[in-house]
């Protein structure tokens, strides 16, 4: 059985089944057979310099929670598959689902519609590509044509869906009308834009490959970058920019970075680690006004402070794209509301990825999207399957302070207990009975506890259930 390994510094995953062909490592290469001088493609940390964590038990646990197949005679009948299956969106969720469908059924008709160019790329890599010297072209993988040929699907680049007629199962697009058998909304999320006074055109967000290309172009000749937002994405960009030699200022509402996810001790250590790279912090504050000056911009903060910057990056968060779903009469809240099988309120319409809301929660990270892909591909092919979400830690790509966290579930009461390590800390969220329900691991040394702490959280979750 092949294993998967997680880089504790930047979150890159090495899958033994896939290998790393870009570096000459063939599919099926075991971790122990990877050359000793191989470096992580994202953060350039050497194999011998730190420990990669085997995350296979987590995957195995998720698989084990799936009901065992029924005997052949008792298998439920497979429903007729409505075709074509049309997927709106070419991000990780959209292309991931297309690949899972094709792997399961070599004949089913699949179409992917996207407003973008259709290139395959890693969205998480956008916030760490600068320090690696990666241009937009370098981040772009397969073209739409290459994906069509590899998966035997149709990809429609630069295709904007304008309206969905759910009753007729028909789409109206800028290139014509198209019928669907089953429709998947993988429309993602868009950057939140705060109401800033003045020259708001100065605000730049990076949410896709086109944004990243514009970002890189705007960085030419720039020295000072202000980041609006002290959350996960803001911290990743701050690390990436500061490590690349830019003077970075972060403006945020929190008392410490990532306040909603980290206890104060971890937040302060992250703040200090990024501060050592040259990041300056303007916390418990927000941007009120932007003015163009002779060289760059002058920023006025809510407390009256003024900062000068050559570029302003907005990283205050994302909001699910709901307009298209609403046009089809699909129920929405914070996101597109779906049931356990990712079906929307309209028949034959499903949703997946950053855009969905399930049980009142948004699940924008890659791990829950993977779970959704696995279940939805079966449902669309006639075997209705509910999504099962195991506990899924999040790796934050801040190499200055490697960070992995598992937030406690909503409604769990308890307290954070922190233990210092040589290069960071371990923080656990414990209930009154001493059961572990969440954790924060900061620094390389703390990362070795990931699997054991995750197992403890799983045990606590089963006890509560």
N, C-alpha and C positions, 0 to 999 in steps of 0.2 A: 504494500500500500504506500502510495506516495504521500509525502508530508509537505506542509507549508510552513514557512519561517518568516518571522516578523522582525524587521530592523527596529530596534528600540530607540534609535535616534530620530529617524524621519518617518517611520511607518511603512516603508516599502515592503511588499510581500514577495518572497521568492517561493514559487510553486514548483516543486520537483518535477511534476508532470509536464510543465510547460518549459522549464529551463529558462535560459536567458539568451536567445539566439543572437541578439544584437552584440553580445560579447563573446560569441562563439560557444556558448554553453548549450548543448543540445537538450531537447525535450527528454525527460526521463533521467536527468543527471541528479543523483543524490547529493544532499548538502555536503556530506563528507568528501565527495569527489569534486566539488567546486574548487578551482585552483586557490591556493592560499593567498595569492596576491590579488585576487579579485576584490574590487571595491564596490560598495553600494552605489548604484548608478545615480541615486538622488543626492545623498549627503557625502559621498566619497569616503566614508569610514571603511577601513580595511577589515577583512574577515577576521584576522587575528587580533584586532584591536578591541573588539567587543563581542558580546554574546548575542547571537540571534535566538529568538525565543520560538520554540516549537508550539504553534497554535493549533496543531492538529487535534488535540483532545477537545478543544472548544467546538470544532467542526463536527467531530465525532459525537459529542454530546447532543448537538442539534439534530444530527441524523437519527440518533438513538431515540429522540423524543417523538419521531414520526411513527405512526402506527405501522406495524408489520404488514406486509402484503397478505391479502386473503388467499386461501387456496384457490387454485385455478377455477374450480367449478363455482366458487362463491364470489368471484370478481364482479363488481357492478358493471353493467353495460356501459360502454363508452358512447357518449352522446355524439351525434353527428356534428362535425366541425364546420361552423359557418365561415366561409372564405369570401374574399381575402381577409387575412388579419392585417389591419392597418395600424401602424404605430406612429404616433405624432411625437417626434423628438428623437434626436440622434446622440443624446448624451449617454452616460454610463448605463442608465436604466433602459433606454430605448434600444441601443445596439446590444446590450447584454441579453435582453429578452429575445431579440431576433436570433441571436446565436444559440440560445437555449432551445428555442422552437425548432430551428433547423437541425440541431443535434438530435432532437427527439423525433422529428418527422422530416424526411428528405424531400417530401412532395408538397407539403402545405404551402399555399401562396402567401408570401409575406411582403408587405410594402412599408417602407419607412419614409415619412415626410418630415423635412426639417427646414427651418428658416436659415440655418447655417450652411456652410459649404459641404457638410457631410463628412469631413475628415474625422477619423477616430483620434481622440486625444484624451489624456487624463486630466480631468478638472482639478483634482487635488494638487496636481503638479504646478498649477498656475501660481500658487502662492510660494513656491520654493524654486521656481525655474531660474530666477535672476542670478542667484549666487552660483548656479551651475553653468552660467553663460549660455543658457538655452534660448534661442530665438523662437518666435512663433512657428517658424518652419521646422525647427528641430523638435518641437513638442507635437507637431502634427504627425500622426501615424499614417495609416492607410487612407487612401482617397475613397470617395464614394464609389467610384468605378471599381476599384480593387475589392471593396467590401461586397459589392454586387456579385462580382465574379467568384469570390471565395465562398460566400454563403448561398449563392443562387437566389438572391432576393432582388427587389427593385428599390432603389433609393432615389428620392426626388429632392435634390438640393435646392436651396433658395425657394422653397415652396411654403407659402404662407396660407394656413387654413383660416378662412374668414368666417365660416359658419358651419354648424353641424345640424343637420336635420335628422334627429334621432328616430322619428317615426318612419321616415323613408330610408334610413341608414345610408345617408348621402352627405358628402363633404363638398363645400364650395371653397375653392382655393383660387389663388391668383393665376394659376395655370389651367384652370378648368374644374369640372366636377368629377367626383370619384365616389363610387359606391363601396361600402364595406360590409363584411359579414360580422366581424367583431372589431371593435375599436379600442385601442389603448392610448390613454392620455399620459404621455411621459414628458409633459411640457415644462417641467422644472420650476425654478423660482427665479425671481428678478431682484436685483439689489434694491434695498429700501432707500428712498431719497428723503432726507430730512429737509424741512422748510428753512433753508439758509437764506439770509438776505444778501443782496449784492450780486456778484458775478458767479452765479451758480454753474455756468458753463465750465468753470475751472475744476469742478468736481469730477473725478474719474473713478469708475468702478471696474473691477476685473472679474467677470463672471463667465467668460467663454474665450475661445481662441481668438476671435476678432478683437475682443477687449484687450487681451494680452498683447496682441500685435500693436494696437494703438498705445498701450502703456509703455512698451519698449521704445516706440518711436518718440514718445513724449519725454522719456528719460534722457535722451541725448542732450548733453550740455547741462544737465540738471545736477545740483548738489544737495539741495535741501528738500526733503519730502515730509509733508505732514499727513498723518493717517488719522482719519476720523473713525473711532471705534476701537475699544480696548478688549474686544472679545477674542474668540479663537482665531478667526481669520485675520483680524487686525494684528494679533501677536505674531502669527506666521509671516505676514508681510513685513512686519517690523524687523524680525530676525533676518529675513532674506535680504531686505534692503540695507540694513546696517552691516551685515556681513559682506555686502558688496561695496562698502565704502561710502554710502550715502549718510548724510546727517538727518536722522529721523526723529520726528516729534510725534507722540501719540496723544490724542485728545479723547477722553472717555468719561462716561458718567460714573463708573465704578470707583469704589474706594481703593481697589487694587485690580490688576488685570484679571479678566475672566472671573469676575466676582460671583456670577451666578453658578459657576461650576467648581470653583476652588475655595477651600478654607483660607482664611487670611494668611496663615503661615506659608502655605504654598504660593499664594498670589504674590506675597512680598518677595519670596525667593525668585519667582519668575521675573518679577519687575527688576530685581537687582541684577539677575543674569543678563537680561536684555540691556539694562543700563550699562553694564560693563562693555557691551558692544558699541555703546555710544547713543543709545536710545534715550531721549528725554521724555518725561511723562508730565501730562497736564490732566490729572484725574479730578473726579467730581466736578467736571466742567463740560462744556459743549461749545461747538462752533456757532457763532451768532451771525457773523458777516464776513464776506470775502470781497476784497477790493483789489483791482489790478493796479500795480505800481510799475515803475519803470523797469524794474527787474523782478519779475515774478508776481507774487500776491502778498497782500497784508491781511492776516487773519485776526479778527477780533473775537475773543472768547467771551463767554457769558459773564465771567468775573471781571472783565475789563482788560485782561492781559492782551497783548498784541504779539503775534508771531509773524515772521517772514518766511515764505516758502516759495519754491519754484514749481512745485506740483502738489496737488491735494488729492489724496486717495481716500475714497469713502468705503469703509468696511464695517458698516453698522449692522449688517445682517441681510437676510434674504426673505422675500415674501412670495409664497407660491403663486404661480400664474393661474388665475381663476377665470379670466374673461371667456375663454373658449368653452370651458365647462358650463359656465352660466348661460352661454348662448344656446346650449343644447338642453337647458332645463335641468341640468345635473345639480344635485344638492351640494352646497359648499358651506364651509364655516371658515376656520383659519386656513384650511386647505380643501382639496376635493375630497368629500366624505366618501369613504369606501367601507365595505363590510370585511369580514375575515377572509373572503376570497378575492378581495380587491375590486369587487364589482361596485359600480356607482349606482345611483338611484334610478338611472335609465337602463333598460335592458340592452345587453350586448355592448355596453360601454364599461371599460375598466380603467383604473389609473394606477400609476407606479412611479416611485422615485420621490424627488424633493417636493412634488406638488400635492402629495396625499395627506389626508388627516384620518387617522384610525384610532378609535376610542378616545377622541379628543386630543390626540397628540400628533405632532409633526415628527417625522423620522428621516432627517435629511442625510444621515451618514451612509457610507458605503455598505456596512455590514447588514443593516436592515433591508437595503435595496437588494442585496444578494439573496436574502431569504425570500423577498417578494418575487424575484425572477424565478427562483426554483419552483415556487408554488403556482404562480400565474401561468407559466408555460404549460403546466399540466392541465390547469383549468381550461385554458384556451383550446387545448387539444382533446377536450371531452371528458376529462377526469377531474371534476371539481375538487379543489384542494385548498384548505385553509392555510394561511401563513402562520408559521410558528416562529416567534421571536425569542431566541435565547438571550441571555445577558451578553451584551456586546460592548466591550471596552473601546474607547476612542483614543487613538494616538494623535497627539498634537505635534505638528512638524516644526518644532523649535529646537534645533540642534544645540543652541547655547544652553538649554536646560531641557533635556529629553523628558517628555511628559506623556503619561498614559493615565486615563481616568475612566471611572465607571460611576456616573452619578447615581445616588440612591433613588429608588422609585418614588414617584409622587405619592405623598401620604404617609411615607415612613418617617417616624419621629426618632430622633436620636442625637448623637453628638459626634463631632470630629475629634479623633485622637491622633496626634502627630508624633512621629519619632524621627529624629535627625539621623541622616546618614553622612558619610564622608563628603558626598557631593550633592546633597539634596535632602529629601525627606520622604517618608512613607506616611500617608494619612489614611485612616480607616474611619468609616461612618458606622457607628455601633448603636444598636437599639438598647433599651433598658435591660434586656436579658444578656447583653454582650454579644449578640449575633451581628456579623459583618454584613452590611447591605450596600456598600459602595466604597470606592477607594480612589486615592490620588497618589501616583508614584512619580516623583520628580527626581531627575538625575539618573545616570546610567546604573549606579549601584542598586537603586530601588527597583529597577525594572525586572530583576531576577525573581521578584515575588509575584509577578503578574499571574502566572497560572495557579499558584497555590491560593492566592487571595480570590481569584475568580471562582475557584472551586468552593471556597468558603461562602461566597455570596450566593452561589447556586444552591448550596445546602440550605442557607437561610431562606431563599426564595421558595424552595420546596416545603420547608416547615410552615411558612406562612400560608401557602396554598392548601 
